[in-house]
Amino acid sequence: MAAAAVLVLPLVAPPYHVLLMLPFMAYAVILLGLNLLFGYTGLVSFGHALFMGIGAYTGAVLTTHLGVRSLEVILLASAVLGALVAAPVGALCVRYVKIYFSMLTLAFGMLFYTFLLKFYRLTGGDEGIRVLRPSLLGFDLGAVSKIDYLAGPYYYYSLGVLVLAAICMWRIVHSPFGLCLRTVRDNPAKAESLGVSVTRYRWYAFVISAVYAAAGGALLGPPTGNVDPTLAYWTHSGNIVFMTLLGGFAHFFGPVLGAFVFIFLQDTVMSVVPYWRLIFGAILAFLVIFAPGGLMGLFAGRRAGEVSRA
Amino acid sequence: MVTGNLVNILMGGIFHAAILFLVAAGLQVVFGVQRIFNLACGSFYALGAYVGASAVNAFTGAGGPPALFIVPLALAGLLVGVVGVVVERGLLAFVYDRDETFQLLLTFALVLMLEDIVRLTWGTAPYSTSALYLAYGQVNLLGATVPVYNLIVIGASLAIALGIGWLLTRTVFGRIIRAAADNREMAEALGVDMRRVYAKVFTLGTALGTLGGALVIPATAAMSEMGIELIVEAFAVVVIGGLGSMRGAFVGALVVGVFRAVAIAVYPELEMLMIYLVVIAVLVLRPRGLFGRVAV
């Protein structure tokens, strides 16, 4: 049902709503990765805006400065860069857990934010850089109007990336590797005694989630045509943790639902009042206090718990 | 001339450090006792700034003598700290038995709400007091011209630091706070009402933040983003100094304040970049900070 609806949406829905689906799909990719760290490994990163920023700026620098237009190349370069940065950053961060992990990731995220802000020759400072329209699968779609491009080919391309990302993540979390991550989360001492290197598995999860965040970040750029440092600001990291909690971190599709509800609810609220933060802050407070399982926890009830154990 | 410049930079840094110390001290006392890293302490700072500015404007508008503006300013900054009780009793009290991830997220919810409450109340344009910054004149200090107001704030912050030290080490309440920070169950078993302690501690932490915000306001304009910007600096302070340590907040604030002032003067591109590098270096080499006691 949902799959069919997503497929025909560009044909039936007004372009406005189709365009809103684009950030949703980008965030869904990011959150699938973030939840490998948050839901499955038990580490809350407050610095994942760093990797979204890397992905988004990779796309911008490649298209604007280096003349590379292929979105496949952009995604690949983002993923590789994300992994290259995440490898040393993750190695330092995963030595800590809980609040210390969150703080160290936040510090790295803000380091990158300051870098984006201050090295304006490369990054355009607080103005950011333009993202030129990328070609998809080798097709140069420069002649198509912007709406037709975004609501047509780009929409299906993003959807393809999201589906691919979801399938990969599904395989990851349902593999022995995914099982190890959950053991690391639930009982690190036992995992260690069974021969699972806790820090190494945390590091794997960190790098994989960074690759997802970078790839998703690269998808965020083209719809707006511009990237700026707020993408890498710490509140952005907070927002994606919020989305994950909103959907339900204990469920595989919880983060996807969270991204969807967040994007569309934010749009609805902002069309009425500009104070979406006030309302969303209240929602977040409500979730934390009364429904830490998120929407999936509310709707699926017991089932959510089963899936998290599966 | 050269010393004058140097003194100017240093005094600017120390003024900033004095404000940072107040906010960071609020963060520390809450973390030390309640084990909650309060992301909203920057938002309390912003709230204090706006309320302080409003109070001063109302005061001068009613014909109060400009020389006394610091009285309504400080009073407003302290009084608005009572939101701490509301937040603690109304929100945080529900999540003490939860994972600290949820506590952190709850304070993030506060950040979001307070930012818009400020926008809703005072609008989006920068909000400031009429020119009172130099109401106390300026003094010449080793060739530099320093506003007397800055010296007052630095003095007040020092006095508050000493006051907190006295409170923690010489009073019954301080002993209870330290006992609660050390071993909550034992303190409770010995008859300490933790709910009251938590409410008081959180209010103290909030009031330190709001006072910091109020005191900064004659020198700058209040902006709705000032809270989320300051929290990352306060965060740097407590990491460098060590989570939960008052001495750490003091030294950390000086390090961050002066470092930042020097970086801005020497090579502006480096500004906060330097601070984050110091933070990461401290977290990697000495995760408990310079004065922290609790091992990770």
Interface residues (C-beta under 8 A of the other chain):
Chain A: V44 F46 L92 Y96 V97 K98 I99 Y100 S102 M103 L104 L106 A107 F108 M110 L111 T114 F115 K118 F119 W234 T235 G238 V241 F242 L245 P274 Y275 W276 R277 L278 F280 G281 A282 L284 A285 V288 I289 P292
Chain B: F37 L39 L91 F94 V95 R98 E100 T101 F102 L104 L105 L106 F108 A109 L110 V111 L112 M113 L114 E115 D116 I117 R119 L120 I228 V232 F235 A236 V239 P268 E269 L270 E271 M272 L273 Y276 L277 V279 I280 L283 V284 P287 V296
